Amino acid sequence: MTQLVIVYHSRTGGSRQMAEAACHAARAETETRLLTADEATPDDLLNASGYLFCAPENLAALSGAMKEFFDRCYYPLLGRIEGRAYAQMICAGSDGTNAARQLARIATGWRLRAVQEPLIVGTHAQTPEAILAPKTLSDADLAPCRDLGQALAAGLAMGAF
């Protein structure tokens, strides 16, 4: 049985909405678990066939809670999940590329296989008030998240990844 694990962190709701949209679409294809970065454990990843990581970019870097998840899980999983498929989604106020690059470097250390370029959803939040405000993403912003979740789950279910 294949299983997709989606691990996310969200402070203002954008990344949560992205992860939930991907999860809802993925569940039509395979068993899918949605976990916050705080609750995800090495065993959750060890028992999965593939991963979707979703986080905000904070101060031009991966969010602290998502980084803490990787810090906590990295060494217990090193050498144990090599070759598994992963994809990533970043919610960013501006470009999001630095957070995506940081996450990709961690996944490279685990020897995971990227099955898609990072999906970055921009909120264009540039003032302190806009950055800290709760986010509500549009259906157009969430559509690629659903597509990614469904495609990743279908690829896992078919054995393509």
Rosetta blueprint (number, residue, H / E / L):
1 M L
2 T L
3 Q E
4 L E
5 V E
6 I E
7 V E
8 Y E
9 H L
10 S L
11 R L
12 T L
13 G L
14 G H
15 S H
16 R H
17 Q H
18 M H
19 A H
20 E H
21 A H
22 A H
23 C H
24 H H
25 A H
26 A H
27 R L
28 A L
29 E L
30 T L
31 E E
32 T E
33 R E
34 L E
35 L E
36 T E
37 A L
38 D L
39 E L
40 A L
41 T L
42 P H
43 D H
44 D H
45 L H
46 L H
47 N L
48 A L
49 S L
50 G E
51 Y E
52 L E
53 F E
54 C E
55 A E
56 P E
57 E E
58 N E
59 L L
60 A L
61 A E
62 L E
63 S L
64 G H
65 A H
66 M H
67 K H
68 E H
69 F H
70 F H
71 D H
72 R H
73 C H
74 Y H
75 Y H
76 P H
77 L H
78 L L
79 G L
80 R L
81 I L
82 E L
83 G L
84 R L
85 A E
86 Y E
87 A E
88 Q E
89 M E
90 I E
91 C E
92 A E
93 G L
94 S L
95 D L
96 G L
97 T H
98 N H
99 A H
100 A H
101 R H
102 Q H
103 L H
104 A H
105 R H
106 I H
107 A H
108 T H
109 G H
110 W H
111 R L
112 L L
113 R E
114 A E
115 V L
116 Q L
117 E L
118 P L
119 L E
120 I E
121 V E
122 G E
123 T L
124 H L
125 A L
126 Q L
127 T L
128 P H
129 E H
130 A H
131 I H
132 L H
133 A L
134 P L
135 K L
136 T L
137 L L
138 S L
139 D H
140 A H
141 D H
142 L H
143 A H
144 P H
145 C H
146 R H
147 D H
148 L H
149 G H
150 Q H
151 A H
152 L H
153 A H
154 A H
155 G H
156 L H
157 A H
158 M H
159 G L
160 A L
161 F L
